[in-house]
Amino acid sequence: MSWLEKLKLGMKKTARLFSFSKIDFESLEELEDALLMADVGVLSVDEIINEIKTQKPKDAEEMKLILKNEIINRLKPYAVPLEIENDKKPFVVLMVGVNGAGKTTTIGKLGSYYKSKGYQVSFAAGDTFRAGAVDQLKEWGIRNKSHVYTTTPGGDAAALVYDAIHLAKKNKDDVLFIDTAGRLQNRADLMEELKKINRVIKKADPTAPHATLLVLDATVGQNALVQVEAFSKITEITGLIMTKLDGTAKGGILLALSKKFKLPIHAIGVGEQIEDLSSFTAEEYANSLLG
């Protein structure tokens, strides 16, 4: 099954919300409810419904087409792949997010993708308290023939990151992906550690991190907005990656995120396999969202 087929299949839970056979006042109310249930967000929903009313669709198919175009137009400016700047070596990518969002798996997939594009990739196992995360990165390192920088279990993540940047420079790595411990936005101690990691990165390379990506789990719906706000207070988020779009009825959350934060959406994930992470495109997303 192709990635696009997986996306369409995975988004069926959301797409079922948008099944209308006629167009009238009641169906507009149903559409409004469906958009809200899909976590599109109140502001975006109001604007979309007003646009449909303005265009006066003749039937349900025309209404769906207007809705599809609205989704595409709203998301297209934010469908931006992660660009590696070749004059920065290594190009340091800091990955952050809460427990269970899929950071470590996403790092491995990203590393594998850029390795296939000819970049020399390395990983820093900054989630020092979770042995599984370190082992995962080591596996990705073996698979990609890439350096994996580690420390002792429970070691100082900031110190590891500092060493990793210097080792990546020495080894002439093009891209360094830094994993971090999953942290909840209400854990002040963990968020302070992330601040420390940022400070240490800048000591090793004043221009870094060159990208800070927040990995979000689509199944959390509106809580994703809270997570972006919380992490943005600690570090400058430059882009988003959305995982687990294959298992949610809240697929509209990307519209709410783009409306509020206007951050690039670099990629979306629809499964555990390496090919299940792909660049985000507004057209594919709109088609899958609407079934």
Secondary structure as GFF3:
##gff-version 3
##sequence-region A 1 291
A	DSSP	alpha_helix	3	10	.	.	.	ID=ss1
A	DSSP	alpha_helix	12	15	.	.	.	ID=ss2
A	DSSP	alpha_helix	25	37	.	.	.	ID=ss3
A	DSSP	alpha_helix	42	55	.	.	.	ID=ss4
A	DSSP	alpha_helix	60	75	.	.	.	ID=ss5
A	DSSP	three_ten_helix	76	78	.	.	.	ID=ss6
A	DSSP	beta_strand	91	96	.	.	.	ID=ss7
A	DSSP	alpha_helix	103	116	.	.	.	ID=ss8
A	DSSP	beta_strand	121	126	.	.	.	ID=ss9
A	DSSP	alpha_helix	131	144	.	.	.	ID=ss10
A	DSSP	beta_strand	147	149	.	.	.	ID=ss11
A	DSSP	alpha_helix	157	170	.	.	.	ID=ss12
A	DSSP	beta_strand	175	180	.	.	.	ID=ss13
A	DSSP	alpha_helix	188	204	.	.	.	ID=ss14
A	DSSP	beta_strand	211	217	.	.	.	ID=ss15
A	DSSP	three_ten_helix	218	220	.	.	.	ID=ss16
A	DSSP	alpha_helix	223	234	.	.	.	ID=ss17
A	DSSP	beta_strand	239	243	.	.	.	ID=ss18
A	DSSP	three_ten_helix	245	247	.	.	.	ID=ss19
A	DSSP	alpha_helix	253	261	.	.	.	ID=ss20
A	DSSP	beta_strand	265	269	.	.	.	ID=ss21
A	DSSP	three_ten_helix	274	276	.	.	.	ID=ss22
A	DSSP	beta_strand	277	279	.	.	.	ID=ss23
A	DSSP	alpha_helix	282	289	.	.	.	ID=ss24
###
